[in-house]
Amino acid sequence: MKRILFSQWHLMRYFRLALALFLFFQAYETKQWFFIVFGIFFLFQAIFNMGCGPNGCQVNYKNQKDEQ
């Protein structure tokens, strides 16, 4: 767990963290508390390094020709 939290920080993780903090701030300033849900989502992605990888969010489909 410690390795996940403190290693492999890159630009996208910093961006997600900054976006989460910005959404928390906006929720507090505007009193529109649904922004917190989105902030928690991006904070979770930043902390645990989850989300789409470098290949994007594509699904690998297998067709019948590949199986033969």
PDB file of N, CA, C, O and CB in Angstrom:
ATOM      1  N   MET A   1       0.811  -1.186   0.000  1.00  0.00           N
ATOM      2  CA  MET A   1       0.000   0.000   0.000  1.00  0.00           C
ATOM      3  C   MET A   1       0.861   1.259   0.000  1.00  0.00           C
ATOM      4  O   MET A   1       0.573   2.227  -0.704  1.00  0.00           O
ATOM      5  CB  MET A   1      -0.926  -0.007   1.190  1.00  0.00           C
ATOM      6  N   LYS A   2       1.916   1.226   0.799  1.00  0.00           N
ATOM      7  CA  LYS A   2       2.822   2.368   0.872  1.00  0.00           C
ATOM      8  C   LYS A   2       3.496   2.613  -0.477  1.00  0.00           C
ATOM      9  O   LYS A   2       3.709   3.759  -0.874  1.00  0.00           O
ATOM     10  CB  LYS A   2       3.880   2.144   1.963  1.00  0.00           C
ATOM     11  N   ARG A   3       3.830   1.528  -1.178  1.00  0.00           N
ATOM     12  CA  ARG A   3       4.477   1.634  -2.483  1.00  0.00           C
ATOM     13  C   ARG A   3       3.539   2.298  -3.498  1.00  0.00           C
ATOM     14  O   ARG A   3       3.985   3.108  -4.311  1.00  0.00           O
ATOM     15  CB  ARG A   3       4.909   0.240  -2.984  1.00  0.00           C
ATOM     16  N   ILE A   4       2.245   1.962  -3.456  1.00  0.00           N
ATOM     17  CA  ILE A   4       1.280   2.551  -4.379  1.00  0.00           C
ATOM     18  C   ILE A   4       1.136   4.050  -4.134  1.00  0.00           C
ATOM     19  O   ILE A   4       1.041   4.832  -5.080  1.00  0.00           O
ATOM     20  CB  ILE A   4      -0.079   1.860  -4.242  1.00  0.00           C
ATOM     21  N   LEU A   5       1.119   4.444  -2.870  1.00  0.00           N
ATOM     22  CA  LEU A   5       0.895   5.844  -2.545  1.00  0.00           C
ATOM     23  C   LEU A   5       2.088   6.741  -2.851  1.00  0.00           C
ATOM     24  O   LEU A   5       1.905   7.897  -3.234  1.00  0.00           O
ATOM     25  CB  LEU A   5       0.541   5.969  -1.104  1.00  0.00           C
ATOM     26  N   PHE A   6       3.303   6.229  -2.689  1.00  0.00           N
ATOM     27  CA  PHE A   6       4.476   7.092  -2.785  1.00  0.00           C
ATOM     28  C   PHE A   6       5.348   6.867  -4.014  1.00  0.00           C
ATOM     29  O   PHE A   6       6.432   7.444  -4.104  1.00  0.00           O
ATOM     30  CB  PHE A   6       5.300   6.912  -1.582  1.00  0.00           C
ATOM     31  N   SER A   7       4.909   6.052  -4.952  1.00  0.00           N
ATOM     32  CA  SER A   7       5.732   5.829  -6.144  1.00  0.00           C
ATOM     33  C   SER A   7       4.933   6.126  -7.408  1.00  0.00           C
ATOM     34  O   SER A   7       3.703   6.167  -7.390  1.00  0.00           O
ATOM     35  CB  SER A   7       6.261   4.382  -6.175  1.00  0.00           C
ATOM     36  N   GLN A   8       5.641   6.326  -8.479  1.00  0.00           N
ATOM     37  CA  GLN A   8       5.106   6.537  -9.818  1.00  0.00           C
ATOM     38  C   GLN A   8       4.171   7.744  -9.908  1.00  0.00           C
ATOM     39  O   GLN A   8       3.099   7.656 -10.506  1.00  0.00           O
ATOM     40  CB  GLN A   8       4.376   5.304 -10.270  1.00  0.00           C
ATOM     41  N   TRP A   9       4.567   8.850  -9.325  1.00  0.00           N
ATOM     42  CA  TRP A   9       3.797  10.073  -9.482  1.00  0.00           C
ATOM     43  C   TRP A   9       4.202  10.727 -10.797  1.00  0.00           C
ATOM     44  O   TRP A   9       5.381  10.993 -11.028  1.00  0.00           O
ATOM     45  CB  TRP A   9       4.019  11.042  -8.280  1.00  0.00           C
ATOM     46  N   HIS A  10       3.237  10.980 -11.641  1.00  0.00           N
ATOM     47  CA  HIS A  10       3.475  11.585 -12.944  1.00  0.00           C
ATOM     48  C   HIS A  10       2.494  12.733 -13.139  1.00  0.00           C
ATOM     49  O   HIS A  10       1.689  13.030 -12.256  1.00  0.00           O
ATOM     50  CB  HIS A  10       3.339  10.537 -14.085  1.00  0.00           C
ATOM     51  N   LEU A  11       2.564  13.362 -14.276  1.00  0.00           N
ATOM     52  CA  LEU A  11       1.787  14.567 -14.534  1.00  0.00           C
ATOM     53  C   LEU A  11       0.285  14.328 -14.363  1.00  0.00           C
ATOM     54  O   LEU A  11      -0.406  15.173 -13.794  1.00  0.00           O
ATOM     55  CB  LEU A  11       2.074  15.077 -15.935  1.00  0.00           C
ATOM     56  N   MET A  12      -0.227  13.207 -14.839  1.00  0.00           N
ATOM     57  CA  MET A  12      -1.667  12.962 -14.761  1.00  0.00           C
ATOM     58  C   MET A  12      -2.131  12.779 -13.319  1.00  0.00           C
ATOM     59  O   MET A  12      -3.229  13.209 -12.966  1.00  0.00           O
ATOM     60  CB  MET A  12      -2.036  11.733 -15.583  1.00  0.00           C
ATOM     61  N   ARG A  13      -1.308  12.147 -12.482  1.00  0.00           N
ATOM     62  CA  ARG A  13      -1.682  11.998 -11.072  1.00  0.00           C
ATOM     63  C   ARG A  13      -1.718  13.351 -10.379  1.00  0.00           C
ATOM     64  O   ARG A  13      -2.618  13.620  -9.584  1.00  0.00           O
ATOM     65  CB  ARG A  13      -0.704  11.059 -10.348  1.00  0.00           C
ATOM     66  N   TYR A  14      -0.741  14.204 -10.678  1.00  0.00           N
ATOM     67  CA  TYR A  14      -0.746  15.543 -10.097  1.00  0.00           C
ATOM     68  C   TYR A  14      -1.952  16.343 -10.595  1.00  0.00           C
ATOM     69  O   TYR A  14      -2.550  17.103  -9.833  1.00  0.00           O
ATOM     70  CB  TYR A  14       0.562  16.279 -10.437  1.00  0.00           C
ATOM     71  N   PHE A  15      -2.306  16.176 -11.855  1.00  0.00           N
ATOM     72  CA  PHE A  15      -3.454  16.882 -12.410  1.00  0.00           C
ATOM     73  C   PHE A  15      -4.746  16.428 -11.727  1.00  0.00           C
ATOM     74  O   PHE A  15      -5.588  17.260 -11.390  1.00  0.00           O
ATOM     75  CB  PHE A  15      -3.541  16.655 -13.929  1.00  0.00           C
ATOM     76  N   ARG A  16      -4.910  15.125 -11.522  1.00  0.00           N
ATOM     77  CA  ARG A  16      -6.106  14.614 -10.836  1.00  0.00           C
ATOM     78  C   ARG A  16      -6.178  15.126  -9.398  1.00  0.00           C
ATOM     79  O   ARG A  16      -7.252  15.476  -8.910  1.00  0.00           O
ATOM     80  CB  ARG A  16      -6.113  13.072 -10.846  1.00  0.00           C
ATOM     81  N   LEU A  17      -5.039  15.166  -8.734  1.00  0.00           N
ATOM     82  CA  LEU A  17      -5.003  15.683  -7.369  1.00  0.00           C
ATOM     83  C   LEU A  17      -5.386  17.160  -7.338  1.00  0.00           C
ATOM     84  O   LEU A  17      -6.165  17.584  -6.484  1.00  0.00           O
ATOM     85  CB  LEU A  17      -3.610  15.483  -6.756  1.00  0.00           C
ATOM     86  N   ALA A  18      -4.845  17.935  -8.256  1.00  0.00           N
ATOM     87  CA  ALA A  18      -5.169  19.358  -8.321  1.00  0.00           C
ATOM     88  C   ALA A  18      -6.644  19.567  -8.655  1.00  0.00           C
ATOM     89  O   ALA A  18      -7.283  20.458  -8.094  1.00  0.00           O
ATOM     90  CB  ALA A  18      -4.288  20.060  -9.361  1.00  0.00           C
ATOM     91  N   LEU A  19      -7.186  18.763  -9.552  1.00  0.00           N
ATOM     92  CA  LEU A  19      -8.595  18.876  -9.907  1.00  0.00           C
ATOM     93  C   LEU A  19      -9.486  18.527  -8.719  1.00  0.00           C
ATOM     94  O   LEU A  19     -10.503  19.182  -8.492  1.00  0.00           O
ATOM     95  CB  LEU A  19      -8.918  17.968 -11.096  1.00  0.00           C
ATOM     96  N   ALA A  20      -9.111  17.507  -7.967  1.00  0.00           N
ATOM     97  CA  ALA A  20      -9.883  17.134  -6.779  1.00  0.00           C
ATOM     98  C   ALA A  20      -9.873  18.264  -5.755  1.00  0.00           C
ATOM     99  O   ALA A  20     -10.914  18.599  -5.192  1.00  0.00           O
ATOM    100  CB  ALA A  20      -9.322  15.843  -6.152  1.00  0.00           C
ATOM    101  N   LEU A  21      -8.713  18.848  -5.514  1.00  0.00           N
ATOM    102  CA  LEU A  21      -8.628  19.953  -4.550  1.00  0.00           C
ATOM    103  C   LEU A  21      -9.427  21.165  -5.029  1.00  0.00           C
ATOM    104  O   LEU A  21     -10.075  21.845  -4.234  1.00  0.00           O
ATOM    105  CB  LEU A  21      -7.158  20.350  -4.318  1.00  0.00           C
ATOM    106  N   PHE A  22      -9.373  21.427  -6.338  1.00  0.00           N
ATOM    107  CA  PHE A  22     -10.150  22.527  -6.903  1.00  0.00           C
ATOM    108  C   PHE A  22     -11.648  22.285  -6.726  1.00  0.00           C
ATOM    109  O   PHE A  22     -12.386  23.212  -6.391  1.00  0.00           O
ATOM    110  CB  PHE A  22      -9.815  22.709  -8.389  1.00  0.00           C
ATOM    111  N   LEU A  23     -12.101  21.057  -6.945  1.00  0.00           N
ATOM    112  CA  LEU A  23     -13.522  20.752  -6.786  1.00  0.00           C
ATOM    113  C   LEU A  23     -13.959  20.848  -5.328  1.00  0.00           C
ATOM    114  O   LEU A  23     -15.070  21.297  -5.046  1.00  0.00           O
ATOM    115  CB  LEU A  23     -13.823  19.360  -7.326  1.00  0.00           C
ATOM    116  N   PHE A  24     -13.099  20.431  -4.401  1.00  0.00           N
ATOM    117  CA  PHE A  24     -13.421  20.594  -2.982  1.00  0.00           C
ATOM    118  C   PHE A  24     -13.552  22.075  -2.632  1.00  0.00           C
ATOM    119  O   PHE A  24     -14.470  22.471  -1.914  1.00  0.00           O
ATOM    120  CB  PHE A  24     -12.342  19.927  -2.098  1.00  0.00           C
ATOM    121  N   PHE A  25     -12.639  22.882  -3.138  1.00  0.00           N
ATOM    122  CA  PHE A  25     -12.677  24.318  -2.881  1.00  0.00           C
ATOM    123  C   PHE A  25     -13.940  24.944  -3.469  1.00  0.00           C
ATOM    124  O   PHE A  25     -14.586  25.768  -2.822  1.00  0.00           O
ATOM    125  CB  PHE A  25     -11.428  24.997  -3.459  1.00  0.00           C
ATOM    126  N   GLN A  26     -14.289  24.558  -4.687  1.00  0.00           N
ATOM    127  CA  GLN A  26     -15.492  25.088  -5.324  1.00  0.00           C
ATOM    128  C   GLN A  26     -16.753  24.681  -4.569  1.00  0.00           C
ATOM    129  O   GLN A  26     -17.685  25.476  -4.438  1.00  0.00           O
ATOM    130  CB  GLN A  26     -15.574  24.613  -6.769  1.00  0.00           C
ATOM    131  N   ALA A  27     -16.784  23.457  -4.079  1.00  0.00           N
ATOM    132  CA  ALA A  27     -17.942  23.013  -3.306  1.00  0.00           C
ATOM    133  C   ALA A  27     -18.104  23.861  -2.053  1.00  0.00           C
ATOM    134  O   ALA A  27     -19.221  24.219  -1.679  1.00  0.00           O
ATOM    135  CB  ALA A  27     -17.806  21.529  -2.930  1.00  0.00           C
ATOM    136  N   TYR A  28     -17.000  24.176  -1.413  1.00  0.00           N
ATOM    137  CA  TYR A  28     -17.045  24.993  -0.200  1.00  0.00           C
ATOM    138  C   TYR A  28     -17.444  26.434  -0.517  1.00  0.00           C
ATOM    139  O   TYR A  28     -18.275  27.016   0.181  1.00  0.00           O
ATOM    140  CB  TYR A  28     -15.685  24.967   0.509  1.00  0.00           C
ATOM    141  N   GLU A  29     -16.861  27.003  -1.554  1.00  0.00           N
ATOM    142  CA  GLU A  29     -17.113  28.408  -1.887  1.00  0.00           C
ATOM    143  C   GLU A  29     -18.527  28.647  -2.396  1.00  0.00           C
ATOM    144  O   GLU A  29     -19.159  29.634  -2.020  1.00  0.00           O
ATOM    145  CB  GLU A  29     -16.122  28.877  -2.925  1.00  0.00           C
ATOM    146  N   THR A  30     -19.030  27.760  -3.242  1.00  0.00           N
ATOM    147  CA  THR A  30     -20.333  27.976  -3.872  1.00  0.00           C
ATOM    148  C   THR A  30     -21.469  27.296  -3.119  1.00  0.00           C
ATOM    149  O   THR A  30     -22.637  27.481  -3.461  1.00  0.00           O
ATOM    150  CB  THR A  30     -20.305  27.477  -5.295  1.00  0.00           C
ATOM    151  N   LYS A  31     -21.138  26.515  -2.103  1.00  0.00           N
ATOM    152  CA  LYS A  31     -22.126  25.767  -1.323  1.00  0.00           C
ATOM    153  C   LYS A  31     -22.946  24.810  -2.194  1.00  0.00           C
ATOM    154  O   LYS A  31     -24.110  24.531  -1.906  1.00  0.00           O
ATOM    155  CB  LYS A  31     -23.058  26.733  -0.602  1.00  0.00           C
ATOM    156  N   GLN A  32     -22.319  24.319  -3.257  1.00  0.00           N
ATOM    157  CA  GLN A  32     -22.943  23.306  -4.107  1.00  0.00           C
ATOM    158  C   GLN A  32     -22.204  22.002  -3.838  1.00  0.00           C
ATOM    159  O   GLN A  32     -21.166  21.723  -4.439  1.00  0.00           O
ATOM    160  CB  GLN A  32     -22.892  23.705  -5.646  1.00  0.00           C
ATOM    161  N   TRP A  33     -22.744  21.228  -2.945  1.00  0.00           N
ATOM    162  CA  TRP A  33     -22.022  20.109  -2.353  1.00  0.00           C
ATOM    163  C   TRP A  33     -21.891  18.912  -3.272  1.00  0.00           C
ATOM    164  O   TRP A  33     -21.155  17.981  -2.945  1.00  0.00           O
ATOM    165  CB  TRP A  33     -22.697  19.688  -1.101  1.00  0.00           C
ATOM    166  N   PHE A  34     -22.572  18.894  -4.410  1.00  0.00           N
ATOM    167  CA  PHE A  34     -22.394  17.752  -5.318  1.00  0.00           C
ATOM    168  C   PHE A  34     -21.012  17.758  -5.965  1.00  0.00           C
ATOM    169  O   PHE A  34     -20.594  16.737  -6.511  1.00  0.00           O
ATOM    170  CB  PHE A  34     -23.475  17.764  -6.404  1.00  0.00           C
ATOM    171  N   PHE A  35     -20.299  18.868  -5.921  1.00  0.00           N
ATOM    172  CA  PHE A  35     -18.925  18.896  -6.424  1.00  0.00           C
ATOM    173  C   PHE A  35     -18.010  17.987  -5.606  1.00  0.00           C
ATOM    174  O   PHE A  35     -16.988  17.520  -6.109  1.00  0.00           O
ATOM    175  CB  PHE A  35     -18.386  20.327  -6.409  1.00  0.00           C
ATOM    176  N   ILE A  36     -18.371  17.737  -4.356  1.00  0.00           N
ATOM    177  CA  ILE A  36     -17.551  16.872  -3.503  1.00  0.00           C
ATOM    178  C   ILE A  36     -17.505  15.454  -4.058  1.00  0.00           C
ATOM    179  O   ILE A  36     -16.474  14.788  -3.957  1.00  0.00           O
ATOM    180  CB  ILE A  36     -18.095  16.859  -2.064  1.00  0.00           C
ATOM    181  N   VAL A  37     -18.595  14.984  -4.637  1.00  0.00           N
ATOM    182  CA  VAL A  37     -18.620  13.630  -5.219  1.00  0.00           C
ATOM    183  C   VAL A  37     -17.578  13.510  -6.319  1.00  0.00           C
ATOM    184  O   VAL A  37     -16.838  12.528  -6.372  1.00  0.00           O
ATOM    185  CB  VAL A  37     -20.025  13.296  -5.779  1.00  0.00           C
ATOM    186  N   PHE A  38     -17.515  14.500  -7.193  1.00  0.00           N
ATOM    187  CA  PHE A  38     -16.525  14.480  -8.267  1.00  0.00           C
ATOM    188  C   PHE A  38     -15.111  14.649  -7.713  1.00  0.00           C
ATOM    189  O   PHE A  38     -14.163  14.052  -8.224  1.00  0.00           O
ATOM    190  CB  PHE A  38     -16.826  15.582  -9.291  1.00  0.00           C
ATOM    191  N   GLY A  39     -14.975  15.458  -6.676  1.00  0.00           N
ATOM    192  CA  GLY A  39     -13.679  15.626  -6.033  1.00  0.00           C
ATOM    193  C   GLY A  39     -13.179  14.335  -5.417  1.00  0.00           C
ATOM    194  O   GLY A  39     -11.998  14.006  -5.528  1.00  0.00           O
ATOM    195  N   ILE A  40     -14.072  13.602  -4.767  1.00  0.00           N
ATOM    196  CA  ILE A  40     -13.690  12.314  -4.181  1.00  0.00           C
ATOM    197  C   ILE A  40     -13.293  11.329  -5.270  1.00  0.00           C
ATOM    198  O   ILE A  40     -12.349  10.557  -5.100  1.00  0.00           O
ATOM    199  CB  ILE A  40     -14.841  11.737  -3.338  1.00  0.00           C
ATOM    200  N   PHE A  41     -14.007  11.353  -6.384  1.00  0.00           N
ATOM    201  CA  PHE A  41     -13.679  10.472  -7.504  1.00  0.00           C
ATOM    202  C   PHE A  41     -12.261  10.735  -8.004  1.00  0.00           C
ATOM    203  O   PHE A  41     -11.481   9.796  -8.165  1.00  0.00           O
ATOM    204  CB  PHE A  41     -14.689  10.659  -8.649  1.00  0.00           C
ATOM    205  N   PHE A  42     -11.917  11.996  -8.252  1.00  0.00           N
ATOM    206  CA  PHE A  42     -10.585  12.315  -8.757  1.00  0.00           C
ATOM    207  C   PHE A  42      -9.512  12.121  -7.689  1.00  0.00           C
ATOM    208  O   PHE A  42      -8.383  11.757  -8.019  1.00  0.00           O
ATOM    209  CB  PHE A  42     -10.550  13.746  -9.271  1.00  0.00           C
ATOM    210  N   LEU A  43      -9.834  12.354  -6.434  1.00  0.00           N
ATOM    211  CA  LEU A  43      -8.879  12.112  -5.356  1.00  0.00           C
ATOM    212  C   LEU A  43      -8.559  10.625  -5.245  1.00  0.00           C
ATOM    213  O   LEU A  43      -7.400  10.253  -5.064  1.00  0.00           O
ATOM    214  CB  LEU A  43      -9.427  12.640  -4.021  1.00  0.00           C
ATOM    215  N   PHE A  44      -9.569   9.781  -5.352  1.00  0.00           N
ATOM    216  CA  PHE A  44      -9.375   8.340  -5.324  1.00  0.00           C
ATOM    217  C   PHE A  44      -8.483   7.890  -6.483  1.00  0.00           C
ATOM    218  O   PHE A  44      -7.592   7.061  -6.298  1.00  0.00           O
ATOM    219  CB  PHE A  44     -10.728   7.620  -5.379  1.00  0.00           C
ATOM    220  N   GLN A  45      -8.724   8.437  -7.679  1.00  0.00           N
ATOM    221  CA  GLN A  45      -7.891   8.093  -8.826  1.00  0.00           C
ATOM    222  C   GLN A  45      -6.452   8.553  -8.622  1.00  0.00           C
ATOM    223  O   GLN A  45      -5.522   7.833  -8.985  1.00  0.00           O
ATOM    224  CB  GLN A  45      -8.462   8.710 -10.100  1.00  0.00           C
ATOM    225  N   ALA A  46      -6.255   9.722  -8.056  1.00  0.00           N
ATOM    226  CA  ALA A  46      -4.901  10.239  -7.867  1.00  0.00           C
ATOM    227  C   ALA A  46      -4.138   9.455  -6.817  1.00  0.00           C
ATOM    228  O   ALA A  46      -2.966   9.132  -7.009  1.00  0.00           O
ATOM    229  CB  ALA A  46      -4.948  11.702  -7.478  1.00  0.00           C
ATOM    230  N   ILE A  47      -4.792   9.147  -5.712  1.00  0.00           N
ATOM    231  CA  ILE A  47      -4.093   8.469  -4.617  1.00  0.00           C
ATOM    232  C   ILE A  47      -3.719   7.041  -4.995  1.00  0.00           C
ATOM    233  O   ILE A  47      -2.596   6.605  -4.744  1.00  0.00           O
ATOM    234  CB  ILE A  47      -4.959   8.463  -3.356  1.00  0.00           C
ATOM    235  N   PHE A  48      -4.645   6.320  -5.592  1.00  0.00           N
ATOM    236  CA  PHE A  48      -4.398   4.917  -5.889  1.00  0.00           C
ATOM    237  C   PHE A  48      -3.921   4.664  -7.315  1.00  0.00           C
ATOM    238  O   PHE A  48      -3.795   3.510  -7.727  1.00  0.00           O
ATOM    239  CB  PHE A  48      -5.637   4.133  -5.641  1.00  0.00           C
ATOM    240  N   ASN A  49      -3.654   5.723  -8.073  1.00  0.00           N
ATOM    241  CA  ASN A  49      -3.136   5.630  -9.441  1.00  0.00           C
ATOM    242  C   ASN A  49      -4.026   4.741 -10.313  1.00  0.00           C
ATOM    243  O   ASN A  49      -3.548   3.846 -11.009  1.00  0.00           O
ATOM    244  CB  ASN A  49      -1.699   5.084  -9.431  1.00  0.00           C
ATOM    245  N   MET A  50      -5.309   5.009 -10.255  1.00  0.00           N
ATOM    246  CA  MET A  50      -6.270   4.256 -11.046  1.00  0.00           C
ATOM    247  C   MET A  50      -6.791   5.158 -12.159  1.00  0.00           C
ATOM    248  O   MET A  50      -6.698   6.383 -12.082  1.00  0.00           O
ATOM    249  CB  MET A  50      -7.439   3.724 -10.160  1.00  0.00           C
ATOM    250  N   GLY A  51      -7.326   4.544 -13.164  1.00  0.00           N
ATOM    251  CA  GLY A  51      -7.871   5.277 -14.295  1.00  0.00           C
ATOM    252  C   GLY A  51      -7.404   4.628 -15.567  1.00  0.00           C
ATOM    253  O   GLY A  51      -6.880   3.515 -15.555  1.00  0.00           O
ATOM    254  N   CYS A  52      -7.589   5.304 -16.635  1.00  0.00           N
ATOM    255  CA  CYS A  52      -7.179   4.768 -17.928  1.00  0.00           C
ATOM    256  C   CYS A  52      -5.658   4.783 -18.036  1.00  0.00           C
ATOM    257  O   CYS A  52      -5.003   5.726 -17.591  1.00  0.00           O
ATOM    258  CB  CYS A  52      -7.813   5.576 -19.084  1.00  0.00           C
ATOM    259  N   GLY A  53      -5.118   3.757 -18.613  1.00  0.00           N
ATOM    260  CA  GLY A  53      -3.676   3.653 -18.789  1.00  0.00           C
ATOM    261  C   GLY A  53      -3.196   4.440 -19.990  1.00  0.00           C
ATOM    262  O   GLY A  53      -3.952   5.233 -20.551  1.00  0.00           O
ATOM    263  N   PRO A  54      -1.957   4.236 -20.391  1.00  0.00           N
ATOM    264  CA  PRO A  54      -1.414   4.989 -21.517  1.00  0.00           C
ATOM    265  C   PRO A  54      -2.077   4.646 -22.855  1.00  0.00           C
ATOM    266  O   PRO A  54      -1.980   5.420 -23.807  1.00  0.00           O
ATOM    267  CB  PRO A  54       0.066   4.743 -21.616  1.00  0.00           C
ATOM    268  N   ASN A  55      -2.743   3.501 -22.933  1.00  0.00           N
ATOM    269  CA  ASN A  55      -3.426   3.123 -24.180  1.00  0.00           C
ATOM    270  C   ASN A  55      -4.837   3.656 -24.250  1.00  0.00           C
ATOM    271  O   ASN A  55      -5.524   3.420 -25.244  1.00  0.00           O
ATOM    272  CB  ASN A  55      -3.454   1.624 -24.327  1.00  0.00           C
ATOM    273  N   GLY A  56      -5.285   4.348 -23.261  1.00  0.00           N
ATOM    274  CA  GLY A  56      -6.642   4.862 -23.237  1.00  0.00           C
ATOM    275  C   GLY A  56      -7.593   3.830 -22.657  1.00  0.00           C
ATOM    276  O   GLY A  56      -7.169   2.788 -22.158  1.00  0.00           O
ATOM    277  N   CYS A  57      -8.840   4.121 -22.726  1.00  0.00           N
ATOM    278  CA  CYS A  57      -9.852   3.237 -22.142  1.00  0.00           C
ATOM    279  C   CYS A  57     -10.463   2.347 -23.217  1.00  0.00           C
ATOM    280  O   CYS A  57     -11.684   2.305 -23.368  1.00  0.00           O
ATOM    281  CB  CYS A  57     -10.953   4.059 -21.439  1.00  0.00           C
ATOM    282  N   GLN A  58      -9.666   1.673 -23.928  1.00  0.00           N
ATOM    283  CA  GLN A  58     -10.207   0.830 -24.987  1.00  0.00           C
ATOM    284  C   GLN A  58     -10.412  -0.589 -24.482  1.00  0.00           C
ATOM    285  O   GLN A  58      -9.725  -1.057 -23.574  1.00  0.00           O
ATOM    286  CB  GLN A  58      -9.280   0.833 -26.209  1.00  0.00           C
ATOM    287  N   VAL A  59     -11.365  -1.249 -25.089  1.00  0.00           N
ATOM    288  CA  VAL A  59     -11.669  -2.634 -24.756  1.00  0.00           C
ATOM    289  C   VAL A  59     -11.106  -3.510 -25.859  1.00  0.00           C
ATOM    290  O   VAL A  59     -11.333  -3.256 -27.042  1.00  0.00           O
ATOM    291  CB  VAL A  59     -13.207  -2.860 -24.581  1.00  0.00           C
ATOM    292  N   ASN A  60     -10.374  -4.538 -25.471  1.00  0.00           N
ATOM    293  CA  ASN A  60      -9.817  -5.454 -26.458  1.00  0.00           C
ATOM    294  C   ASN A  60     -10.858  -6.503 -26.821  1.00  0.00           C
ATOM    295  O   ASN A  60     -11.239  -7.335 -25.998  1.00  0.00           O
ATOM    296  CB  ASN A  60      -8.529  -6.123 -25.928  1.00  0.00           C
ATOM    297  N   TYR A  61     -11.302  -6.446 -28.052  1.00  0.00           N
ATOM    298  CA  TYR A  61     -12.277  -7.417 -28.532  1.00  0.00           C
ATOM    299  C   TYR A  61     -11.551  -8.524 -29.272  1.00  0.00           C
ATOM    300  O   TYR A  61     -10.610  -8.273 -30.024  1.00  0.00           O
ATOM    301  CB  TYR A  61     -13.332  -6.746 -29.443  1.00  0.00           C
ATOM    302  N   LYS A  62     -11.991  -9.732 -29.054  1.00  0.00           N
ATOM    303  CA  LYS A  62     -11.458 -10.865 -29.786  1.00  0.00           C
ATOM    304  C   LYS A  62     -12.488 -11.278 -30.823  1.00  0.00           C
ATOM    305  O   LYS A  62     -13.666 -11.442 -30.506  1.00  0.00           O
ATOM    306  CB  LYS A  62     -11.107 -12.046 -28.833  1.00  0.00           C
ATOM    307  N   ASN A  63     -12.058 -11.441 -32.028  1.00  0.00           N
ATOM    308  CA  ASN A  63     -12.978 -11.961 -33.024  1.00  0.00           C
ATOM    309  C   ASN A  63     -12.596 -13.403 -33.342  1.00  0.00           C
ATOM    310  O   ASN A  63     -11.574 -13.900 -32.869  1.00  0.00           O
ATOM    311  CB  ASN A  63     -12.967 -11.085 -34.306  1.00  0.00           C
ATOM    312  N   GLN A  64     -13.400 -14.053 -34.123  1.00  0.00           N
ATOM    313  CA  GLN A  64     -13.197 -15.476 -34.367  1.00  0.00           C
ATOM    314  C   GLN A  64     -11.907 -15.767 -35.120  1.00  0.00           C
ATOM    315  O   GLN A  64     -11.360 -16.861 -34.975  1.00  0.00           O
ATOM    316  CB  GLN A  64     -14.363 -16.032 -35.134  1.00  0.00           C
ATOM    317  N   LYS A  65     -11.411 -14.854 -35.901  1.00  0.00           N
ATOM    318  CA  LYS A  65     -10.178 -15.073 -36.654  1.00  0.00           C
ATOM    319  C   LYS A  65      -8.968 -15.123 -35.712  1.00  0.00           C
ATOM    320  O   LYS A  65      -8.008 -15.845 -35.979  1.00  0.00           O
ATOM    321  CB  LYS A  65      -9.990 -13.963 -37.708  1.00  0.00           C
ATOM    322  N   ASP A  66      -9.011 -14.358 -34.613  1.00  0.00           N
ATOM    323  CA  ASP A  66      -7.908 -14.336 -33.669  1.00  0.00           C
ATOM    324  C   ASP A  66      -7.797 -15.630 -32.869  1.00  0.00           C
ATOM    325  O   ASP A  66      -6.705 -16.007 -32.443  1.00  0.00           O
ATOM    326  CB  ASP A  66      -8.064 -13.171 -32.731  1.00  0.00           C
ATOM    327  N   GLU A  67      -8.924 -16.311 -32.666  1.00  0.00           N
ATOM    328  CA  GLU A  67      -8.927 -17.516 -31.861  1.00  0.00           C
ATOM    329  C   GLU A  67      -8.405 -18.714 -32.606  1.00  0.00           C
ATOM    330  O   GLU A  67      -8.017 -19.697 -31.975  1.00  0.00           O
ATOM    331  CB  GLU A  67     -10.297 -17.796 -31.371  1.00  0.00           C
ATOM    332  N   GLN A  68      -8.377 -18.677 -33.920  1.00  0.00           N
ATOM    333  CA  GLN A  68      -7.951 -19.846 -34.690  1.00  0.00           C
ATOM    334  C   GLN A  68      -6.466 -19.931 -34.821  1.00  0.00           C
ATOM    335  O   GLN A  68      -5.953 -20.861 -35.443  1.00  0.00           O
ATOM    336  CB  GLN A  68      -8.563 -19.831 -36.047  1.00  0.00           C
TER     337      GLN A  68
END
